[in-house]
Amino acid sequence: MRVNTNLRLAVLVGLGACASAKDAPANDGVDAQGSGDAGCGALCDADHDGVVDSEDQCPGTSSIETVNMVGCAESQVPWMLQPWPPFGLTWTPSGDLGRAGGLTWNYVGIQRGSLFRIDWLLCDDPDTPCGLSLDGPIDATESWFFSASESDLAGGKLVFTSSTHIALDDGSAPARAGRLTVTIVDAADAPLPFASVATLGVTARIGTHGAEIPGTGFEVTALAEIQDPATLAWTPFLDYYDAAPTPMAGGGVASSFGGYFYAK
């Protein structure tokens, strides 16, 4: 028997290749492996995965694959974007993306239940620009772009850069460089590795990077900064904007950063 009793199927919608054993033609007591056991009746298990045929949603799984409680292997279950809030978790935000110390999101109480995998992706909403602007709404040129040279994926550090302009009270709008630094740790404060969505194997919408969440909790810290062109120093973007001669305090600032859960 190779059923994993800690796994149950979370999502059955869209399994595609997985047909219900209840819809399969009767085998007259002879299983698909040719065992010839005509007396197994309701206990027949044609693919020998530990799940009887009448409950096996994915017949024909390989003998080397671990299956969940309805007989499906990880390879047979699709990635699904999870509605918020997923997994019964509790989410606690603190801090500010544009202030010293950054923004912290703390996730606890994840109920993994039947899931094989949980992945958390950044900036994956095609309808919400993910970037930083100091001169009004975020446009396409102000989106965050992955910086391989500044990131430490294995160490749980992801860095994005962007370009924007700051609207000053003399009517000018000089260019400024932006930077977003994101770190992720597990419940024991150990770094969780980031990876590209291709490496993770997630079918994302527009997200490019994320992390697999192995436990029941994790913490993300994000800080967005602006670089002073004169000193090359990086300053939290709201602090930078407040100190600049702008027409209206906070009036020209727009920022966006989000995290999204996928599971299978």
Buried (B, 14 or more C-beta within 10 A) or exposed (E): EBBBEEBEBBBBEEBEEBBBBEEBEEEEEBBBEEBEBEEBEEEBBBBBBBBBBEBBBBBBBEEEBBBBBBBBBBEBBBBBBBEEEBBEBEEEEEBBBBBEEBBBBBBEEBEBEBBBBBBBBBBBBEEEBBBBBBBBEBEEEBBBEBBEEEBEBEEBBBBBBBBBBBBBEEEEBEEBBBBBBBBBBBBEEEBBBBBBBEEBEBEBBBBBBBBBBEEBBBBBBBBBBBBBEEEEEBBBBBBBBBEBEBEEEEEBBBBBBEBBBBBB
